[in-house]
Amino acid sequence: MDIISLLVPEDKYALKCPHPMKPSFIVVHNTANDASAHNEISYMRTNQASTSFHYAVDDNYVVQGIPEDRNAWHAGDGPDGEGNRKGIAVEICYSLSGGERFHKAERLAAKFIAHKLSQYGWGLNQVRKHQDFSKKYCPHRTLDLGWERFLNMIREEMVERADAPEPWAEEAWNWAQSVGLMDGTRPKDPVTRQEIALIAQRMERRLRNANDT
C-alpha cells in the first residue's frame, strides 16, 4: 500500500509528538470537516496547536504526519493517557458532509487498518474509537452508521489479505506466477520439498528454452 509521507518537522516534535512510543493499538477518528488527507496533514503539521495524529485517509490517499514511534495528541485522555501515549491515530476524512467520498474514505481506511493489523500481528480487538478514551462522540459519522459495520469492513479486508502475498513480495509473486513458476495459490503457506523440486524443474526448463532461442 502506497503511503504519502508528510512528516512533522523535528523542530515541532516538542509540540506535536514529544514522547517516544511503542504502539499498542489503532485509534479511529473522523475529521469533522471536508478537507482532503493531504490538506488535513498539511494543516496539522504547520499550525501552532498541539493536536496531532499519525495518519489521515481520504477517498484516494493515506497520508502520514507523525512517525509511528512518536506519540500524538489525539485521544483526549491527557498527557499520560493510554490513547495519547500508545495509540496510532487514524483520521477518516470528509465526515462533515458524508456521502460517497466519505464512504470511499472509510473503505480505504479499513484497508489501511487491516494492513497495519497484519504488520504488527494484531487482532481486531486492537482497533479502538476516540470515544473509548474520552467522552467525545468520535468517530461521529462512523458511529452514526454503525461501529460494528466498520469493524466488519476491516474483517473483510483481513480475509482478503490472508489470501494475498505481503506487499514486499507482491511484485515477485506476480512475476513468478506470470512465468509459470507458481500457480498463484497459497502465497503464505510453507513449501514442501516436492514443491521445491517442481519449481526447480520449471526454472531449468525456462532457462533451457531461453538458451534455445
N, C-alpha and C positions, 0 to 999 in steps of 0.2 A: 504494500500500500504506500502510495506517494504521500509524504507529509511535508508541507512547506514550513521551513524554519524561519521564524522572525523573532528571535530571542531578545528578551530584555537585555540591554547592555549591562555589563558588570558593575558600572558605577551606579546603577539603580538597584542592585541586589539588596542593599540595606533597607530600601523602601518596599520593594515588591516581593522579595524571596530571601529573607535574611538567614534562614536556617538550612543546613544540610538535611536531606530527607531520604529515608528508605521507604518507598511507598508500600502501602498495605492493601489499598482498595481504590476504587474509582468513585468519584462523586459527580452525579449528573445535575446539571443546571439548565435552565432556559434563560436566554439573554434578556428577555422582556423588551426587545426593540427589533427593528427590521434591518440591521446592518449585516453586511457580509462577514464571513470569518476573517478575512484579511483586514477589514476595517475595525472589527472588534479588537483584534490583537494589536493593530497599529495604535489605536486609541489607548488601550491598556498600557502599552509599553512606553508611551510618551507623556501621559498625564502625571500629575503630582499626587494622585490618590494612592493609598496603599493597596486597594483592592486589586487582586491579580488572579490569574487562572492559567493552567498549563496549556489547554487546547480550546480552540473554537472550531466548530464544524458547521458548514452550511450545506447547500444542496449539491455543491461540486467539490469542495476542498476541505481538508483538515489542515489547520494552521497552528503551529506550536509557538507559544510565547515565553514559557518558563521551562527550564530543564527539569526532567523528572527526578533528579537528585537534589532539587531545591524545593522548599515548601512554597505554598501560595496562600494568600489571604482571600478565601472564597466561601468558607462554610459557616461563618458567623458564630463560631464557638470559642473565640478568644485566642490569645497568643499561644496558649498551651493546649488548645483543644485538639482532639483526635482528628477531626475533619481537616482543620488547617495544617496540621503537622504530619499527617500520614496519607492524605488523600490526593489522588491525581484528579484535578478539576477539569471536567469536560463541559463546555458551554455549547448548547444547541441553538443555532441562530434562527432568525425570522419568526420568533414565537409571539411577537406582539400581534401581528395580523393573522398568523397561522396560514392555512391554505396549502396549496400544492408545494410551494417552496419549503415550508416547514416540514411537511411530511417527507419530502426527499432528504432534508437535513437530518431528520430523525433516523431515517433508514441508513444514511451514511454513518451517523453516529453509532448506530447499533453494530454496523460492520466494523467500525474502528474499535469499539469497546470489545467486541469478540476477538479482534486481533490482539488487543492488549491483554485480555484474559489468557489467551494462548501463550503469549510471550512470557508472562510471569508465572504461568502454571496455576492460575487462579480459577475459582468457580464462580457461578452466577451470584452466590451469596456475597461476593466482594464487589457488587455493584450497589451503590448507595444513592440516596436522594439528598440534596441540600437540606431538605426538611428534616432528615434524620438527625441533624446536628444543631439545628436552631428551629425557631418557631415559624420561620419564613415558609410560605407556601410556594415552594420551588422544587423541581421544575414545573411551573404553574400549568402550562398548556399540556405538557406530557401527563401531569396528574389529572387534569380535566378529561383527557382522552382515555386514561387508564394506565396505571403504572404496570400492572401485570401484562397488559398488551405490549408495552415497550420491552419488558423482560422477555416476552415470547419472541419478539423480533431479534433480540440478541441470541436467544436459544437457536433460532433458525440459522443465524449466521454461524454459530458454533458448530452446528451439524454440518453445514457446508464446508467449513474449514477442516473438519475431521476427515473429509474425503478429498482434500486438496493438498498439494505439496506446500511446504513452508515457502514464504516469499523469497528467501535466499536461494532456494533450489528450483524455483518455478521455471526459470529460463532453461536450465539444464534438463529438467524433467520433460519439458515440452520438446526440446531438441531430441532427446533420447526416444521419445515416442514417435516423432516425425520421421526418424530414420530407421525405425523398426527394431531398436534395441529393447524397448519396453512396450508393453501392451496398454499402458495408460491406466492400469488399475492398482489399487493398494499402495499408494505412494509412501505411506509411513510404516508399512509392515516390514519385519525382518526378512532378509533374503536367505534362502536355503542354498546349500552347495550345488544342488542340481540346477537351480535358477542361475547361479553364477556361471556354471558350465554352459548353459544355454546362451547367456549374454555374451560370453567369451566366443562362442561359436558364431554368433551373429556378427560380432565385431571382426572376427577373422574373415568371414565371407565378404563383409563390407570392404575391408582392406584389399582382398583379392580382386574384387570387382573393380575397385578404384585403380589398381595396378594394371588391369587388363584393358583399360580404356585409354 
